[in-house]
Amino acid sequence: MKSVFTEVERRDNRFKISIELSGSTREGTKVDAPDEFDILCFFDNFEYLCDVEEIQELYCVQCRRKEGEHNQSYNDFFNENGLLMGNRMVKLFYLHLKECLGIPSVWKCAPGLSEDTFDIEFPSAEDLPSILCLHFLYTDAKHKEMPVSCDIVPVIRQRHWWPSFAKQDGRLNTVNIMENGCMIMCRPNKQTMLSGDVVTFLTRFTVSVYLAEFGIIQSLPKAVVDGYKLAKILLKQKHLYPPLTEITQQEIISNEEQGMDIFLSAIHPMMGVYSKRNMITSYELKNALFYELDLEPYIQNTDSLDIKTTKEWTVRIFKRVHSFISNGCFTPYFMRTLSICSPTSENSLKNIECMFCKMIITILEGSLKEIK
């Protein structure tokens, strides 16, 4: 992908792009086949063009052009008030990217991939700018036309900066974590009004603390990381889920129509009901891990294999998730001001989630007694 972004910059030097892998692939915590990748595209020039202003009551930010910055080539990306219009910037970037992916020479640096087996999922006009998804068929000695997807995520890095609505005083907020700062997600902020209408604000953006999350995962001992990975593996064992005997399909459909899918299961084998996500998400597992880490005064970093410690951390993660579910509210570790609550109509789903967590905890604690 580096050759593609180099070509984008050659065509339009306003788009100086630095790229980094993101997500579980970068963290080394991916438990599925390596067929999904997230690429962070840092718009380097815009990091120095803008000052970040918080909209605290909405937990989002806007980017205002720095006072005294008069480079006219960037005028198209700002409105009359000097605020960055993310849709203008990202739409043009995506158009450049789409054109450059059609150049045969950029594929020479991508063994196993071909321009002939490539597809681009370009966002509709209403959705711009959202994440751009690229689809490939990868072939090598081991794989034959394996479907691979790649999400392009445009961001603006803000070094040494954290929003006031993010946690800054925890044990995990080390000097390095704080200096790495946060990322501004270059897509407009959508908000649901009291009327129920969804309004898009083209100058308001959300903040990502992924750089901090990655820094924490990288600093952990192997046994702790393995405990998190084991939790993710167990989460995918849908045959372990208790049967949804108390839940009707109509109840699930009703909740989805209301957009209340935070705690819905992805595919439940006992009912064959499809919905959008797992009962518990890997994001909740990760934040449960962070909460537990915050209780530890010191963790010795070692790369040795320690099955007992791995299981202990998996148990701690599921116990913390169980507390999220019991309280009916999940609060991300770094965003304490943002609480994701399940509707009261999902009590039966809540019970299923609690049963699942208790079952995993019981199984692992039983095996830990055997180890002792």
Salt bridges, closest charged atoms under 4 A:
GLU7 OE2 - ARG10 NH2 2.53
GLU7 OE2 - ARG11 NE 3.43
ASP12 OD2 - ARG14 NH2 2.89
ASP12 OD2 - HIS96 NE2 3.13
GLU20 OE1 - ARG26 NH2 3.04
GLU20 OE2 - ARG157 NH2 2.98
GLU27 OE2 - LYS286 NZ 2.70
ASP32 OD2 - LYS236 NZ 3.22
GLU47 OE2 - ARG159 NH1 2.55
ASP51 OD1 - LYS66 NZ 2.74
GLU53 OE2 - ARG64 NE 2.62
GLU69 OE1 - ARG65 NE 2.59
GLU99 OE1 - ARG11 NH1 2.99
GLU121 OE1 - HIS135 NE2 2.90
ASP140 OD1 - HIS143 ND1 3.24
ASP169 OD1 - LYS167 NZ 3.28
GLU213 OE1 - LYS286 NZ 3.53
ASP226 OD2 - LYS222 NZ 3.21
GLU292 OE1 - ARG316 NE 2.90
GLU292 OE2 - ARG320 NE 2.85
GLU296 OE2 - ARG316 NH1 2.73
GLU312 OE2 - LYS308 NZ 2.53
GLU365 OE2 - LYS319 NZ 2.92
